[in-house]
Amino acid sequence: MAYDVDLAERVRELLATVEAVDEKRMFGGLAFLVRGHMAVCVSGQGGIMVRVPAEDTATLLKRAHVEPMIMAGKETRGWVRVAAAGVTTRRQLQSWVDRGAGCACGLPPK
């Protein structure tokens, strides 16, 4: 399944004021990197993947429409998957994009 082009455009608009943003096709979707670190990815499976502080992962997984990100059969701490139903409004999406960009900005530049 191809990623949601409209959702990608919404993410792009929200990141327009953030410095050092790049886009790369990854994981069947479109990843948005901030300072060289992946922050948010519009998933080819629907919804988005978001980088979050590892210590916040368990708390965020209690939210509606949020599930763990699984890579190679393992849950990836520091990442969550948010279903499309969890990012339908600008406010919902802004919250997740800000979280991912903020987390990426807190990492050393690549």
C-alpha positions in Angstrom: 0.0 0.0 0.0 1.3 3.4 -0.9 1.5 6.1 1.8 -1.2 8.7 2.2 -0.1 11.7 0.0 -2.6 14.0 1.7 -1.3 13.1 5.1 2.2 13.6 4.0 1.3 17.1 2.7 -0.3 17.9 6.1 2.9 16.8 7.9 5.0 18.8 5.4 3.0 22.0 6.2 3.4 21.5 9.9 7.1 21.1 9.6 7.5 24.1 7.3 8.9 26.3 10.1 11.3 23.7 11.4 14.9 24.0 10.3 16.9 21.2 8.7 14.0 19.0 7.5 14.6 16.5 4.8 12.2 13.9 3.3 13.2 10.4 2.3 11.2 7.4 1.1 11.6 4.7 3.7 9.7 1.7 5.0 7.1 2.0 2.2 6.3 5.5 3.4 7.7 9.0 3.5 10.0 9.8 6.4 10.6 13.4 7.6 14.1 13.8 9.1 15.0 16.7 11.4 18.8 17.4 11.7 19.4 14.0 10.1 17.2 12.0 12.5 13.9 10.5 11.5 11.1 12.3 13.4 7.9 11.3 11.7 7.1 8.9 8.9 3.8 8.7 7.0 3.4 5.0 6.9 2.6 2.8 3.9 0.4 0.9 6.3 -1.6 4.0 7.1 -1.2 6.6 9.8 2.2 7.7 11.1 5.2 6.5 13.0 6.6 9.0 15.5 9.9 9.2 17.4 9.2 9.7 21.1 11.4 9.7 24.2 11.9 6.0 25.1 10.8 6.7 28.6 7.4 8.0 27.4 6.6 5.0 25.2 4.6 3.0 27.7 2.5 6.0 28.7 1.8 7.0 25.1 0.7 3.4 24.2 -2.3 3.9 26.5 -3.7 6.5 24.2 -6.4 5.8 21.7 -5.2 4.9 18.2 -1.6 4.3 19.4 0.2 1.0 19.2 3.8 -0.1 19.4 6.0 0.1 16.4 7.2 -3.4 15.5 10.5 -3.8 13.5 11.8 -7.3 12.8 9.3 -8.8 15.2 10.4 -6.6 18.1 8.7 -3.7 19.8 10.8 -0.6 19.2 11.0 1.6 22.3 11.2 5.3 21.4 8.7 4.9 18.5 5.0 4.6 18.3 2.6 4.0 15.4 -0.5 6.2 15.3 -3.4 5.0 13.2 -5.0 7.4 10.7 -8.0 7.8 12.9 -5.7 9.4 15.5 -4.5 12.1 13.2 -7.7 13.3 11.5 -7.6 16.8 12.9 -4.9 19.4 12.6 -4.6 19.6 16.4 -4.1 15.8 16.7 -1.5 15.7 13.9 0.3 18.8 15.2 0.7 17.2 18.6 2.4 14.1 17.2 4.5 16.1 14.7 5.7 18.4 17.4 6.5 15.5 19.6 8.5 13.7 16.9 10.4 16.9 15.8 11.1 17.9 19.3 12.5 14.4 20.1 14.7 14.5 16.9 15.9 18.1 17.7 17.1 16.8 21.1 19.5 14.4 19.5 23.0 15.3 18.4 23.1 16.5 14.8 24.2 13.9 12.2 
